[in-house]
Amino acid sequence: MTSKAYCRFEELSELLGVSVVPMVADKRRGVDDLLSAMVDLAEGRMETRRFTMDYGPQLEKLLTEIEEFLKDADLSGHNPRWVAVKLLENDPEAVQVTKGLRELEGFLQRITVSQTT
């Protein structure tokens, strides 16, 4: 069974704020374009912007509160927003990273319960 995928690469690039390079790696199509884009990025010739997924007003409020709680925590180099999202998913890595934060469990219970009532 063969299927062809279609992607509007320029629109995706604009949405994500990074260059999207079309390629078919097993046929080596686009590999040179990818390497060129990587060099351009590394040498500062390509602009990027940070992409942040919007989860809607209710979850964004929770994420903001969790990020604020985590702002001074040692997250072993992890991005606070990533940790906040992953904590809501009960992700094992995020749980491990925040293991030493004594008040975190109670804090998460308080804010998630207050959002559901």
Backbone torsions as a table, in degrees:
resi	resn	phi	psi	omega
1	MET	NA	125.1	-179.5
2	THR	-115.5	136.0	175.2
3	SER	-135.1	150.3	178.5
4	LYS	-112.0	131.0	177.4
5	ALA	-93.4	147.2	178.6
6	TYR	-123.3	135.6	-179.8
7	CYS	-142.2	136.9	174.8
8	ARG	-92.2	88.6	-171.2
9	PHE	-60.6	-39.9	-179.6
10	GLU	-65.0	-42.0	178.7
11	GLU	-66.4	-41.1	178.0
12	LEU	-63.6	-41.4	177.9
13	SER	-60.0	-44.7	179.1
14	GLU	-63.5	-44.0	-179.6
15	LEU	-62.3	-44.8	-176.4
16	LEU	-82.5	-21.4	179.6
17	GLY	80.8	18.6	178.5
18	VAL	-139.7	162.5	176.3
19	SER	-70.9	133.7	175.1
20	VAL	-111.7	120.2	-174.5
21	VAL	-106.8	114.6	177.1
22	PRO	-69.4	136.8	179.9
23	MET	-158.8	158.8	171.1
24	VAL	-128.3	95.1	-169.3
25	ALA	-62.3	-40.7	-176.7
26	ASP	-69.5	-16.8	174.6
27	LYS	-105.1	3.4	179.5
28	ARG	62.1	19.9	175.6
29	ARG	-81.1	126.1	177.5
30	GLY	88.6	-6.3	-178.1
31	VAL	-63.5	-42.9	178.3
32	ASP	-64.2	-38.1	177.3
33	ASP	-64.1	-39.7	178.2
34	LEU	-64.3	-46.7	179.1
35	LEU	-61.2	-41.0	178.3
36	SER	-62.8	-43.2	178.6
37	ALA	-63.6	-38.6	179.2
38	MET	-65.0	-40.7	178.1
39	VAL	-65.6	-44.9	178.3
40	ASP	-57.6	-43.0	179.3
41	LEU	-64.8	-47.8	-178.0
42	ALA	-62.7	-33.0	-177.6
43	GLU	-94.3	8.0	174.5
44	GLY	77.7	15.7	179.4
45	ARG	-91.8	1.7	-179.5
46	MET	-126.7	130.4	177.9
47	GLU	-90.3	143.4	174.6
48	THR	-133.0	164.7	171.9
49	ARG	-138.7	154.8	-177.4
50	ARG	-74.2	133.0	176.4
51	PHE	-100.3	129.9	176.5
52	THR	-125.8	121.4	178.3
53	MET	-68.7	132.2	176.9
54	ASP	-97.2	117.8	-176.9
55	TYR	-94.9	9.5	-178.8
56	GLY	93.3	160.0	-171.2
57	PRO	-57.4	-41.3	-175.7
58	GLN	-68.2	-48.9	179.2
59	LEU	-70.7	-35.5	178.6
60	GLU	-61.3	-37.5	177.3
61	LYS	-62.3	-45.2	177.5
62	LEU	-61.7	-46.6	-178.8
63	LEU	-61.1	-41.1	178.5
64	THR	-61.9	-43.3	179.2
65	GLU	-64.5	-41.4	179.7
66	ILE	-67.4	-44.6	178.3
67	GLU	-58.7	-41.5	178.5
68	GLU	-62.4	-41.9	177.6
69	PHE	-61.9	-37.2	-175.0
70	LEU	-86.2	-6.7	-168.5
71	LYS	-55.1	-32.3	-178.7
72	ASP	-104.6	5.3	-176.8
73	ALA	-81.5	151.7	173.1
74	ASP	-82.7	106.5	-177.8
75	LEU	-104.1	21.1	178.4
76	SER	52.4	39.4	177.0
77	GLY	84.4	-1.6	179.3
78	HIS	-77.1	146.2	177.0
79	ASN	-68.7	129.6	-178.1
80	PRO	-58.0	-36.4	178.9
81	ARG	-66.1	-42.3	178.1
82	TRP	-59.8	-45.6	180.0
83	VAL	-61.7	-42.1	-180.0
84	ALA	-61.4	-47.2	178.8
85	VAL	-60.5	-47.0	-176.5
86	LYS	-68.2	-31.2	175.4
87	LEU	-64.4	-38.9	177.6
88	LEU	-65.9	-25.5	176.7
89	GLU	-87.4	-4.7	-174.9
90	ASN	58.7	40.9	-179.6
91	ASP	-69.3	131.6	-177.3
92	PRO	-58.8	-37.3	-179.5
93	GLU	-67.1	-43.1	178.8
94	ALA	-65.4	-38.9	177.7
95	VAL	-62.6	-42.4	179.6
96	GLN	-65.1	-43.2	-178.8
97	VAL	-61.8	-33.3	-176.2
98	THR	-101.5	12.5	-175.2
99	LYS	-54.5	-35.9	-176.5
100	GLY	-81.4	-2.3	-178.6
101	LEU	-87.9	98.4	-172.7
102	ARG	-60.3	-39.4	-174.8
103	GLU	-86.6	-2.9	-173.0
104	LEU	-62.6	-46.6	-176.6
105	GLU	-59.3	-47.3	178.0
106	GLY	-62.7	-40.5	178.2
107	PHE	-60.5	-48.4	-179.8
108	LEU	-61.9	-40.5	178.0
109	GLN	-62.7	-43.6	-179.2
110	ARG	-62.6	-47.9	-174.2
111	ILE	-75.6	-32.2	178.9
112	THR	-74.4	-35.6	176.2
113	VAL	-67.4	-41.1	-178.7
114	SER	-66.3	-25.7	179.3
115	GLN	-78.5	-24.3	-177.1
116	THR	-93.8	-9.7	-179.7
117	THR	-102.6	NA	NA
